[in-house]
């Protein structure tokens, strides 16, 4: 499972909302095991997963 797929699953399980987005992004930013570049990459993948998921939700709602 790619990181993007992981984030998509988290959003699917918890909902595509501001609170889930905030919790995931804070988790990435606070991860001491990631350097700054890795954090940026993770945030970009999370954003892609969020945007893709909200597009799917809007299509089916």
PDB file of N, H, CA, C and O in Angstrom:
ATOM      1  N   UNK A   1       0.855  -1.177   0.000  1.00  0.00           N
ATOM      2  CA  UNK A   1       0.000   0.000   0.000  1.00  0.00           C
ATOM      3  C   UNK A   1       0.900   1.240   0.000  1.00  0.00           C
ATOM      4  O   UNK A   1       1.804   1.368   0.826  1.00  0.00           O
ATOM      5  N   UNK A   2       0.637   2.137  -0.931  1.00  0.00           N
ATOM      6  H   UNK A   2      -0.098   2.033  -1.602  1.00  0.00           H
ATOM      7  CA  UNK A   2       1.406   3.380  -0.990  1.00  0.00           C
ATOM      8  C   UNK A   2       0.948   4.326   0.125  1.00  0.00           C
ATOM      9  O   UNK A   2      -0.095   4.116   0.745  1.00  0.00           O
ATOM     10  N   UNK A   3       1.731   5.351   0.363  1.00  0.00           N
ATOM     11  H   UNK A   3       2.578   5.522  -0.141  1.00  0.00           H
ATOM     12  CA  UNK A   3       1.350   6.342   1.368  1.00  0.00           C
ATOM     13  C   UNK A   3       0.037   7.014   0.993  1.00  0.00           C
ATOM     14  O   UNK A   3      -0.816   7.243   1.852  1.00  0.00           O
ATOM     15  N   UNK A   4      -0.127   7.332  -0.293  1.00  0.00           N
ATOM     16  H   UNK A   4       0.565   7.147  -0.990  1.00  0.00           H
ATOM     17  CA  UNK A   4      -1.361   7.977  -0.742  1.00  0.00           C
ATOM     18  C   UNK A   4      -2.560   7.068  -0.473  1.00  0.00           C
ATOM     19  O   UNK A   4      -3.599   7.532  -0.004  1.00  0.00           O
ATOM     20  N   UNK A   5      -2.416   5.775  -0.769  1.00  0.00           N
ATOM     21  H   UNK A   5      -1.572   5.398  -1.149  1.00  0.00           H
ATOM     22  CA  UNK A   5      -3.504   4.827  -0.501  1.00  0.00           C
ATOM     23  C   UNK A   5      -3.788   4.739   0.997  1.00  0.00           C
ATOM     24  O   UNK A   5      -4.943   4.632   1.409  1.00  0.00           O
ATOM     25  N   UNK A   6      -2.742   4.784   1.802  1.00  0.00           N
ATOM     26  H   UNK A   6      -1.804   4.871   1.467  1.00  0.00           H
ATOM     27  CA  UNK A   6      -2.901   4.765   3.253  1.00  0.00           C
ATOM     28  C   UNK A   6      -3.722   5.963   3.719  1.00  0.00           C
ATOM     29  O   UNK A   6      -4.642   5.817   4.523  1.00  0.00           O
ATOM     30  N   UNK A   7      -3.384   7.150   3.210  1.00  0.00           N
ATOM     31  H   UNK A   7      -2.637   7.268   2.556  1.00  0.00           H
ATOM     32  CA  UNK A   7      -4.125   8.354   3.597  1.00  0.00           C
ATOM     33  C   UNK A   7      -5.564   8.302   3.090  1.00  0.00           C
ATOM     34  O   UNK A   7      -6.482   8.740   3.783  1.00  0.00           O
ATOM     35  N   UNK A   8      -5.762   7.768   1.886  1.00  0.00           N
ATOM     36  H   UNK A   8      -5.016   7.412   1.324  1.00  0.00           H
ATOM     37  CA  UNK A   8      -7.131   7.641   1.371  1.00  0.00           C
ATOM     38  C   UNK A   8      -7.955   6.745   2.290  1.00  0.00           C
ATOM     39  O   UNK A   8      -9.118   7.036   2.569  1.00  0.00           O
ATOM     40  N   UNK A   9      -7.349   5.655   2.758  1.00  0.00           N
ATOM     41  H   UNK A   9      -6.404   5.418   2.531  1.00  0.00           H
ATOM     42  CA  UNK A   9      -8.050   4.744   3.657  1.00  0.00           C
ATOM     43  C   UNK A   9      -8.379   5.434   4.977  1.00  0.00           C
ATOM     44  O   UNK A   9      -9.465   5.244   5.525  1.00  0.00           O
ATOM     45  N   UNK A  10      -7.451   6.228   5.484  1.00  0.00           N
ATOM     46  H   UNK A  10      -6.569   6.382   5.039  1.00  0.00           H
ATOM     47  CA  UNK A  10      -7.715   6.956   6.733  1.00  0.00           C
ATOM     48  C   UNK A  10      -8.887   7.914   6.559  1.00  0.00           C
ATOM     49  O   UNK A  10      -9.754   8.004   7.428  1.00  0.00           O
ATOM     50  N   UNK A  11      -8.913   8.634   5.429  1.00  0.00           N
ATOM     51  H   UNK A  11      -8.208   8.561   4.724  1.00  0.00           H
ATOM     52  CA  UNK A  11     -10.021   9.552   5.174  1.00  0.00           C
ATOM     53  C   UNK A  11     -11.331   8.790   4.998  1.00  0.00           C
ATOM     54  O   UNK A  11     -12.374   9.234   5.480  1.00  0.00           O
ATOM     55  N   UNK A  12     -11.288   7.654   4.318  1.00  0.00           N
ATOM     56  H   UNK A  12     -10.441   7.294   3.927  1.00  0.00           H
ATOM     57  CA  UNK A  12     -12.506   6.867   4.126  1.00  0.00           C
ATOM     58  C   UNK A  12     -13.041   6.377   5.464  1.00  0.00           C
ATOM     59  O   UNK A  12     -14.250   6.382   5.697  1.00  0.00           O
ATOM     60  N   UNK A  13     -12.142   5.957   6.333  1.00  0.00           N
ATOM     61  H   UNK A  13     -11.160   5.953   6.143  1.00  0.00           H
ATOM     62  CA  UNK A  13     -12.554   5.439   7.639  1.00  0.00           C
ATOM     63  C   UNK A  13     -13.052   6.542   8.571  1.00  0.00           C
ATOM     64  O   UNK A  13     -13.982   6.329   9.348  1.00  0.00           O
ATOM     65  N   UNK A  14     -12.434   7.717   8.494  1.00  0.00           N
ATOM     66  H   UNK A  14     -11.678   7.891   7.863  1.00  0.00           H
ATOM     67  CA  UNK A  14     -12.732   8.787   9.448  1.00  0.00           C
ATOM     68  C   UNK A  14     -13.563   9.924   8.878  1.00  0.00           C
ATOM     69  O   UNK A  14     -14.086  10.751   9.625  1.00  0.00           O
ATOM     70  N   UNK A  15     -13.685   9.967   7.576  1.00  0.00           N
ATOM     71  H   UNK A  15     -13.260   9.295   6.969  1.00  0.00           H
ATOM     72  CA  UNK A  15     -14.472  11.021   6.945  1.00  0.00           C
ATOM     73  C   UNK A  15     -13.600  12.077   6.295  1.00  0.00           C
ATOM     74  O   UNK A  15     -12.535  12.432   6.799  1.00  0.00           O
ATOM     75  N   UNK A  16     -14.073  12.564   5.173  1.00  0.00           N
ATOM     76  H   UNK A  16     -14.939  12.276   4.763  1.00  0.00           H
ATOM     77  CA  UNK A  16     -13.367  13.628   4.458  1.00  0.00           C
ATOM     78  C   UNK A  16     -13.808  14.961   5.040  1.00  0.00           C
ATOM     79  O   UNK A  16     -14.657  15.646   4.471  1.00  0.00           O
ATOM     80  N   UNK A  17     -13.226  15.326   6.182  1.00  0.00           N
ATOM     81  H   UNK A  17     -12.536  14.769   6.645  1.00  0.00           H
ATOM     82  CA  UNK A  17     -13.618  16.569   6.839  1.00  0.00           C
ATOM     83  C   UNK A  17     -12.392  17.286   7.393  1.00  0.00           C
ATOM     84  O   UNK A  17     -11.286  16.744   7.402  1.00  0.00           O
ATOM     85  N   UNK A  18     -12.611  18.506   7.850  1.00  0.00           N
ATOM     86  H   UNK A  18     -13.509  18.945   7.842  1.00  0.00           H
ATOM     87  CA  UNK A  18     -11.507  19.337   8.335  1.00  0.00           C
ATOM     88  C   UNK A  18     -10.801  18.729   9.540  1.00  0.00           C
ATOM     89  O   UNK A  18      -9.581  18.842   9.662  1.00  0.00           O
ATOM     90  N   UNK A  19     -11.546  18.092  10.424  1.00  0.00           N
ATOM     91  H   UNK A  19     -12.537  18.000  10.325  1.00  0.00           H
ATOM     92  CA  UNK A  19     -10.937  17.523  11.630  1.00  0.00           C
ATOM     93  C   UNK A  19      -9.981  16.381  11.269  1.00  0.00           C
ATOM     94  O   UNK A  19      -8.867  16.317  11.788  1.00  0.00           O
ATOM     95  N   UNK A  20     -10.410  15.494  10.396  1.00  0.00           N
ATOM     96  H   UNK A  20     -11.315  15.545   9.975  1.00  0.00           H
ATOM     97  CA  UNK A  20      -9.538  14.395   9.976  1.00  0.00           C
ATOM     98  C   UNK A  20      -8.297  14.941   9.287  1.00  0.00           C
ATOM     99  O   UNK A  20      -7.183  14.486   9.548  1.00  0.00           O
ATOM    100  N   UNK A  21      -8.492  15.914   8.408  1.00  0.00           N
ATOM    101  H   UNK A  21      -9.397  16.283   8.196  1.00  0.00           H
ATOM    102  CA  UNK A  21      -7.377  16.540   7.687  1.00  0.00           C
ATOM    103  C   UNK A  21      -6.381  17.137   8.680  1.00  0.00           C
ATOM    104  O   UNK A  21      -5.171  16.964   8.533  1.00  0.00           O
ATOM    105  N   UNK A  22      -6.886  17.828   9.674  1.00  0.00           N
ATOM    106  H   UNK A  22      -7.869  17.968   9.793  1.00  0.00           H
ATOM    107  CA  UNK A  22      -6.028  18.480  10.671  1.00  0.00           C
ATOM    108  C   UNK A  22      -5.251  17.449  11.492  1.00  0.00           C
ATOM    109  O   UNK A  22      -4.055  17.620  11.728  1.00  0.00           O
ATOM    110  N   UNK A  23      -5.917  16.392  11.922  1.00  0.00           N
ATOM    111  H   UNK A  23      -6.889  16.253  11.730  1.00  0.00           H
ATOM    112  CA  UNK A  23      -5.263  15.370  12.742  1.00  0.00           C
ATOM    113  C   UNK A  23      -4.147  14.686  11.960  1.00  0.00           C
ATOM    114  O   UNK A  23      -3.049  14.486  12.481  1.00  0.00           O
ATOM    115  N   UNK A  24      -4.431  14.327  10.706  1.00  0.00           N
ATOM    116  H   UNK A  24      -5.322  14.489  10.283  1.00  0.00           H
ATOM    117  CA  UNK A  24      -3.412  13.650   9.898  1.00  0.00           C
ATOM    118  C   UNK A  24      -2.236  14.582   9.629  1.00  0.00           C
ATOM    119  O   UNK A  24      -1.081  14.175   9.760  1.00  0.00           O
ATOM    120  N   UNK A  25      -2.516  15.822   9.256  1.00  0.00           N
ATOM    121  H   UNK A  25      -3.453  16.153   9.149  1.00  0.00           H
ATOM    122  CA  UNK A  25      -1.417  16.745   8.944  1.00  0.00           C
ATOM    123  C   UNK A  25      -0.575  17.045  10.186  1.00  0.00           C
ATOM    124  O   UNK A  25       0.648  17.145  10.084  1.00  0.00           O
ATOM    125  N   UNK A  26      -1.196  17.188  11.342  1.00  0.00           N
ATOM    126  H   UNK A  26      -2.189  17.107  11.426  1.00  0.00           H
ATOM    127  CA  UNK A  26      -0.432  17.428  12.572  1.00  0.00           C
ATOM    128  C   UNK A  26       0.422  16.215  12.930  1.00  0.00           C
ATOM    129  O   UNK A  26       1.530  16.354  13.448  1.00  0.00           O
ATOM    130  N   UNK A  27      -0.103  15.032  12.647  1.00  0.00           N
ATOM    131  H   UNK A  27      -1.003  14.919  12.226  1.00  0.00           H
ATOM    132  CA  UNK A  27       0.657  13.815  12.901  1.00  0.00           C
ATOM    133  C   UNK A  27       1.913  13.769  12.029  1.00  0.00           C
ATOM    134  O   UNK A  27       2.992  13.401  12.493  1.00  0.00           O
ATOM    135  N   UNK A  28       1.756  14.146  10.768  1.00  0.00           N
ATOM    136  H   UNK A  28       0.879  14.445  10.391  1.00  0.00           H
ATOM    137  CA  UNK A  28       2.905  14.172   9.858  1.00  0.00           C
ATOM    138  C   UNK A  28       3.919  15.210  10.326  1.00  0.00           C
ATOM    139  O   UNK A  28       5.111  14.916  10.421  1.00  0.00           O
ATOM    140  N   UNK A  29       3.456  16.412  10.616  1.00  0.00           N
ATOM    141  H   UNK A  29       2.488  16.651  10.539  1.00  0.00           H
ATOM    142  CA  UNK A  29       4.362  17.494  11.011  1.00  0.00           C
ATOM    143  C   UNK A  29       5.079  17.203  12.324  1.00  0.00           C
ATOM    144  O   UNK A  29       6.204  17.662  12.525  1.00  0.00           O
ATOM    145  N   UNK A  30       4.453  16.454  13.214  1.00  0.00           N
ATOM    146  H   UNK A  30       3.540  16.082  13.052  1.00  0.00           H
ATOM    147  CA  UNK A  30       5.047  16.156  14.506  1.00  0.00           C
ATOM    148  C   UNK A  30       5.862  14.880  14.547  1.00  0.00           C
ATOM    149  O   UNK A  30       6.396  14.522  15.597  1.00  0.00           O
ATOM    150  N   UNK A  31       5.969  14.183  13.414  1.00  0.00           N
ATOM    151  H   UNK A  31       5.536  14.474  12.561  1.00  0.00           H
ATOM    152  CA  UNK A  31       6.688  12.910  13.372  1.00  0.00           C
ATOM    153  C   UNK A  31       8.197  13.155  13.426  1.00  0.00           C
ATOM    154  O   UNK A  31       8.769  13.693  12.478  1.00  0.00           O
ATOM    155  N   UNK A  32       8.850  12.763  14.532  1.00  0.00           N
ATOM    156  H   UNK A  32       8.385  12.326  15.302  1.00  0.00           H
ATOM    157  CA  UNK A  32      10.287  13.012  14.652  1.00  0.00           C
ATOM    158  C   UNK A  32      11.124  12.132  13.721  1.00  0.00           C
ATOM    159  O   UNK A  32      12.309  12.400  13.524  1.00  0.00           O
ATOM    160  N   UNK A  33      10.532  11.102  13.155  1.00  0.00           N
ATOM    161  H   UNK A  33       9.569  10.884  13.315  1.00  0.00           H
ATOM    162  CA  UNK A  33      11.260  10.213  12.255  1.00  0.00           C
ATOM    163  C   UNK A  33      11.348  10.714  10.826  1.00  0.00           C
ATOM    164  O   UNK A  33      12.008  10.098   9.989  1.00  0.00           O
ATOM    165  N   UNK A  34      10.685  11.834  10.537  1.00  0.00           N
ATOM    166  H   UNK A  34      10.149  12.335  11.217  1.00  0.00           H
ATOM    167  CA  UNK A  34      10.704  12.384   9.184  1.00  0.00           C
ATOM    168  C   UNK A  34      11.513  13.669   9.142  1.00  0.00           C
ATOM    169  O   UNK A  34      11.414  14.509  10.036  1.00  0.00           O
ATOM    170  N   UNK A  35      12.322  13.812   8.085  1.00  0.00           N
ATOM    171  H   UNK A  35      12.403  13.129   7.359  1.00  0.00           H
ATOM    172  CA  UNK A  35      13.006  15.095   7.902  1.00  0.00           C
ATOM    173  C   UNK A  35      12.054  16.043   7.175  1.00  0.00           C
ATOM    174  O   UNK A  35      10.952  15.646   6.797  1.00  0.00           O
ATOM    175  N   UNK A  36      12.472  17.283   6.981  1.00  0.00           N
ATOM    176  H   UNK A  36      13.368  17.605   7.288  1.00  0.00           H
ATOM    177  CA  UNK A  36      11.578  18.296   6.393  1.00  0.00           C
ATOM    178  C   UNK A  36      11.098  17.895   4.999  1.00  0.00           C
ATOM    179  O   UNK A  36       9.923  18.069   4.676  1.00  0.00           O
ATOM    180  N   UNK A  37      11.997  17.360   4.173  1.00  0.00           N
ATOM    181  H   UNK A  37      12.951  17.218   4.436  1.00  0.00           H
ATOM    182  CA  UNK A  37      11.615  16.959   2.815  1.00  0.00           C
ATOM    183  C   UNK A  37      10.590  15.827   2.859  1.00  0.00           C
ATOM    184  O   UNK A  37       9.624  15.839   2.096  1.00  0.00           O
ATOM    185  N   UNK A  38      10.789  14.864   3.733  1.00  0.00           N
ATOM    186  H   UNK A  38      11.574  14.854   4.353  1.00  0.00           H
ATOM    187  CA  UNK A  38       9.843  13.758   3.864  1.00  0.00           C
ATOM    188  C   UNK A  38       8.484  14.257   4.333  1.00  0.00           C
ATOM    189  O   UNK A  38       7.452  13.766   3.874  1.00  0.00           O
ATOM    190  N   UNK A  39       8.472  15.221   5.236  1.00  0.00           N
ATOM    191  H   UNK A  39       9.310  15.620   5.608  1.00  0.00           H
ATOM    192  CA  UNK A  39       7.210  15.790   5.708  1.00  0.00           C
ATOM    193  C   UNK A  39       6.468  16.460   4.556  1.00  0.00           C
ATOM    194  O   UNK A  39       5.254  16.307   4.418  1.00  0.00           O
ATOM    195  N   UNK A  40       7.202  17.201   3.731  1.00  0.00           N
ATOM    196  H   UNK A  40       8.188  17.325   3.843  1.00  0.00           H
ATOM    197  CA  UNK A  40       6.576  17.854   2.576  1.00  0.00           C
ATOM    198  C   UNK A  40       5.990  16.810   1.633  1.00  0.00           C
ATOM    199  O   UNK A  40       4.866  16.964   1.157  1.00  0.00           O
ATOM    200  N   UNK A  41       6.745  15.752   1.364  1.00  0.00           N
ATOM    201  H   UNK A  41       7.659  15.628   1.751  1.00  0.00           H
ATOM    202  CA  UNK A  41       6.264  14.692   0.477  1.00  0.00           C
ATOM    203  C   UNK A  41       5.017  14.022   1.049  1.00  0.00           C
ATOM    204  O   UNK A  41       4.066  13.748   0.317  1.00  0.00           O
ATOM    205  N   UNK A  42       5.021  13.760   2.352  1.00  0.00           N
ATOM    206  H   UNK A  42       5.794  13.983   2.947  1.00  0.00           H
ATOM    207  CA  UNK A  42       3.869  13.130   2.996  1.00  0.00           C
ATOM    208  C   UNK A  42       2.645  14.043   2.936  1.00  0.00           C
ATOM    209  O   UNK A  42       1.537  13.581   2.664  1.00  0.00           O
ATOM    210  N   UNK A  43       2.843  15.328   3.186  1.00  0.00           N
ATOM    211  H   UNK A  43       3.743  15.704   3.406  1.00  0.00           H
ATOM    212  CA  UNK A  43       1.728  16.279   3.130  1.00  0.00           C
ATOM    213  C   UNK A  43       1.168  16.384   1.715  1.00  0.00           C
ATOM    214  O   UNK A  43      -0.044  16.500   1.536  1.00  0.00           O
ATOM    215  N   UNK A  44       2.042  16.346   0.708  1.00  0.00           N
ATOM    216  H   UNK A  44       3.027  16.252   0.853  1.00  0.00           H
ATOM    217  CA  UNK A  44       1.578  16.389  -0.677  1.00  0.00           C
ATOM    218  C   UNK A  44       0.738  15.156  -0.999  1.00  0.00           C
ATOM    219  O   UNK A  44      -0.305  15.264  -1.644  1.00  0.00           O
ATOM    220  N   UNK A  45       1.187  13.992  -0.555  1.00  0.00           N
ATOM    221  H   UNK A  45       2.034  13.904  -0.031  1.00  0.00           H
ATOM    222  CA  UNK A  45       0.431  12.764  -0.796  1.00  0.00           C
ATOM    223  C   UNK A  45      -0.896  12.786  -0.048  1.00  0.00           C
ATOM    224  O   UNK A  45      -1.914  12.330  -0.569  1.00  0.00           O
ATOM    225  N   UNK A  46      -0.884  13.313   1.170  1.00  0.00           N
ATOM    226  H   UNK A  46      -0.057  13.683   1.593  1.00  0.00           H
ATOM    227  CA  UNK A  46      -2.125  13.425   1.925  1.00  0.00           C
ATOM    228  C   UNK A  46      -3.091  14.360   1.207  1.00  0.00           C
ATOM    229  O   UNK A  46      -4.281  14.063   1.110  1.00  0.00           O
ATOM    230  N   UNK A  47      -2.591  15.488   0.703  1.00  0.00           N
ATOM    231  H   UNK A  47      -1.624  15.729   0.782  1.00  0.00           H
ATOM    232  CA  UNK A  47      -3.439  16.426  -0.034  1.00  0.00           C
ATOM    233  C   UNK A  47      -4.047  15.773  -1.269  1.00  0.00           C
ATOM    234  O   UNK A  47      -5.231  15.956  -1.551  1.00  0.00           O
ATOM    235  N   UNK A  48      -3.239  15.010  -2.006  1.00  0.00           N
ATOM    236  H   UNK A  48      -2.277  14.862  -1.777  1.00  0.00           H
ATOM    237  CA  UNK A  48      -3.738  14.320  -3.192  1.00  0.00           C
ATOM    238  C   UNK A  48      -4.839  13.332  -2.813  1.00  0.00           C
ATOM    239  O   UNK A  48      -5.861  13.246  -3.494  1.00  0.00           O
ATOM    240  N   UNK A  49      -4.633  12.597  -1.742  1.00  0.00           N
ATOM    241  H   UNK A  49      -3.802  12.667  -1.189  1.00  0.00           H
ATOM    242  CA  UNK A  49      -5.639  11.633  -1.295  1.00  0.00           C
ATOM    243  C   UNK A  49      -6.924  12.345  -0.893  1.00  0.00           C
ATOM    244  O   UNK A  49      -8.021  11.883  -1.209  1.00  0.00           O
ATOM    245  N   UNK A  50      -6.789  13.462  -0.199  1.00  0.00           N
ATOM    246  H   UNK A  50      -5.898  13.837   0.059  1.00  0.00           H
ATOM    247  CA  UNK A  50      -7.957  14.228   0.239  1.00  0.00           C
ATOM    248  C   UNK A  50      -8.725  14.767  -0.965  1.00  0.00           C
ATOM    249  O   UNK A  50      -9.948  14.641  -1.034  1.00  0.00           O
ATOM    250  N   UNK A  51      -8.004  15.367  -1.910  1.00  0.00           N
ATOM    251  H   UNK A  51      -7.011  15.470  -1.853  1.00  0.00           H
ATOM    252  CA  UNK A  51      -8.654  15.932  -3.091  1.00  0.00           C
ATOM    253  C   UNK A  51      -9.325  14.853  -3.924  1.00  0.00           C
ATOM    254  O   UNK A  51     -10.444  15.039  -4.401  1.00  0.00           O
ATOM    255  N   UNK A  52      -8.650  13.733  -4.101  1.00  0.00           N
ATOM    256  H   UNK A  52      -7.741  13.582  -3.714  1.00  0.00           H
ATOM    257  CA  UNK A  52      -9.234  12.638  -4.874  1.00  0.00           C
ATOM    258  C   UNK A  52     -10.484  12.109  -4.180  1.00  0.00           C
ATOM    259  O   UNK A  52     -11.489  11.838  -4.836  1.00  0.00           O
ATOM    260  N   UNK A  53     -10.429  11.965  -2.889  1.00  0.00           N
ATOM    261  H   UNK A  53      -9.611  12.185  -2.356  1.00  0.00           H
ATOM    262  CA  UNK A  53     -11.574  11.459  -2.139  1.00  0.00           C
ATOM    263  C   UNK A  53     -12.750  12.410  -2.133  1.00  0.00           C
ATOM    264  O   UNK A  53     -13.897  11.981  -2.256  1.00  0.00           O
ATOM    265  N   UNK A  54     -12.481  13.701  -1.991  1.00  0.00           N
ATOM    266  H   UNK A  54     -11.549  14.050  -1.891  1.00  0.00           H
ATOM    267  CA  UNK A  54     -13.596  14.652  -1.987  1.00  0.00           C
ATOM    268  C   UNK A  54     -14.217  14.748  -3.368  1.00  0.00           C
ATOM    269  O   UNK A  54     -15.420  14.980  -3.481  1.00  0.00           O
ATOM    270  N   UNK A  55     -13.430  14.576  -4.421  1.00  0.00           N
ATOM    271  H   UNK A  55     -12.453  14.387  -4.329  1.00  0.00           H
ATOM    272  CA  UNK A  55     -13.993  14.556  -5.774  1.00  0.00           C
ATOM    273  C   UNK A  55     -14.910  13.361  -5.958  1.00  0.00           C
ATOM    274  O   UNK A  55     -15.964  13.484  -6.582  1.00  0.00           O
ATOM    275  N   UNK A  56     -14.529  12.212  -5.429  1.00  0.00           N
ATOM    276  H   UNK A  56     -13.672  12.112  -4.923  1.00  0.00           H
ATOM    277  CA  UNK A  56     -15.358  11.008  -5.517  1.00  0.00           C
ATOM    278  C   UNK A  56     -16.627  11.194  -4.704  1.00  0.00           C
ATOM    279  O   UNK A  56     -17.715  10.860  -5.172  1.00  0.00           O
ATOM    280  N   UNK A  57     -16.501  11.727  -3.481  1.00  0.00           N
ATOM    281  H   UNK A  57     -15.617  11.998  -3.101  1.00  0.00           H
ATOM    282  CA  UNK A  57     -17.684  11.945  -2.643  1.00  0.00           C
ATOM    283  C   UNK A  57     -18.656  12.913  -3.301  1.00  0.00           C
ATOM    284  O   UNK A  57     -19.866  12.693  -3.259  1.00  0.00           O
ATOM    285  N   UNK A  58     -18.149  13.974  -3.904  1.00  0.00           N
ATOM    286  H   UNK A  58     -17.166  14.153  -3.939  1.00  0.00           H
ATOM    287  CA  UNK A  58     -19.019  14.949  -4.559  1.00  0.00           C
ATOM    288  C   UNK A  58     -19.709  14.351  -5.776  1.00  0.00           C
ATOM    289  O   UNK A  58     -20.826  14.746  -6.108  1.00  0.00           O
ATOM    290  N   UNK A  59     -19.063  13.414  -6.437  1.00  0.00           N
ATOM    291  H   UNK A  59     -18.155  13.093  -6.167  1.00  0.00           H
ATOM    292  CA  UNK A  59     -19.642  12.765  -7.605  1.00  0.00           C
ATOM    293  C   UNK A  59     -20.830  11.895  -7.206  1.00  0.00           C
ATOM    294  O   UNK A  59     -21.824  11.833  -7.929  1.00  0.00           O
ATOM    295  N   UNK A  60     -20.732  11.224  -6.063  1.00  0.00           N
ATOM    296  H   UNK A  60     -19.924  11.274  -5.476  1.00  0.00           H
ATOM    297  CA  UNK A  60     -21.763  10.275  -5.654  1.00  0.00           C
ATOM    298  C   UNK A  60     -22.766  10.829  -4.656  1.00  0.00           C
ATOM    299  O   UNK A  60     -23.664  10.102  -4.232  1.00  0.00           O
ATOM    300  N   UNK A  61     -22.644  12.081  -4.273  1.00  0.00           N
ATOM    301  H   UNK A  61     -21.915  12.672  -4.618  1.00  0.00           H
ATOM    302  CA  UNK A  61     -23.589  12.616  -3.287  1.00  0.00           C
ATOM    303  C   UNK A  61     -24.652  13.465  -3.938  1.00  0.00           C
ATOM    304  O   UNK A  61     -25.527  13.992  -3.251  1.00  0.00           O
TER     305      UNK A  61
END
